[in-house]
């Protein structure tokens, strides 16, 4: 049994339903895109939508079909070179920063490839197999892997669109729902010894375990993420021009990149605007700020007389709350005013993305999924407006480098009690 799955078996029907729903959702995300849209790669960190469609299919082919289906035949064995991402043990790979140059196979051929994989996976699920438990767990892993790529597909596309002077829309513009400013207040948490990490009640990635005990000092956590209104006050007070608020590496990034506001912001007619998947719109002051780096989040927290929470503090506070919020399925595709622990924006923590005590990556190429990235990155929690809701659980650990901003990144403040 793969260690990526938290020892909770699914029935064949549940696995089939999960697989079909995830694959349909990925297809729906690309239905309205032009072939030219599908080729965009605006930086090395981003990938074209066409590549996301192919890579998520290659994952099922490489780790499930080639292993468990004796008669499986790929439509083109060269796809393994084109659409492997970073799995060294799975073979050589096309250069990451050149994915946007793969004009062939075309999008029709990639969709045919997806259909081919779907047919083969359905046939595998329909027949008895001595390794059924492991097959089900690997397919579940593949589905959660594809859900991660659904979010990446949208944020990568937005970054590519942002370089077009026409500022194209992914979805039609829509008025922001009316809301009122939610006063920020802090909730006290007693601290003490608590357990964090996967609970064994459902799927989790290997990096979410083992479950272990941590000691927390008493702390306070804000009731909501930081808003655009509050970020504008930070800008007006010289937050981007005050080096004493910034970490040294952060100040260097701010200077080198010319940061003086979040990504996709600009001033127009004495008003702040932002660009998103629904096109350019005036900034909603009470929505959570989004597209800020760890460095910016840390500087803001220091300016506000607060700090960023640790991931253990965040998990201990959020684990008993209902997992509902503004996720991908809601269709908003942007942060909305209000909100609790879940959805809208990923929240930076001050915790490094590192192995939990006792962590061991799974054997083989599949073990490269998470473990080899456990250096120089920071953990984010809570999900965003383009995160599939099925991904969410209190133990989920997202992670990015501190300078990155193109994901739906925001923050929640914490204080010592």
Secondary structure, DSSP 8 states (H G I E B T S, - for coil): --TTS-S----HHHHHHHHHHHHHHHHHHHTT--TTGGG---STT---HHHHHHHHHHHHIIIIIHHH-TT---S-TTHHHHH--S-GGG-----GGGGGG---S-HHHHHHHHHHHHHHHHHHHHS--TTHHHHHHHHHHHHHHHHHHHHHHHHHHHHHHTTSTT---SS--------------EEEE--EEEEES--SSS---GGG-S-EEEEE--EEEESS--BHHHHHHHHHTTGGG-GGGS-HHHHHHHHHHT-SS-TTEEEETTEEEEEETTEEEE--TTSB--S--HHHHHHHHHHTT-EE--HHHHHHHHTTS---SB-GGG---S--SS--SSBSSEEEEEEE----TT----SSGGGGTTGGG-SSEEEEES--TTS-GGG--TT--EEEETT--SS-EE--EEEE-
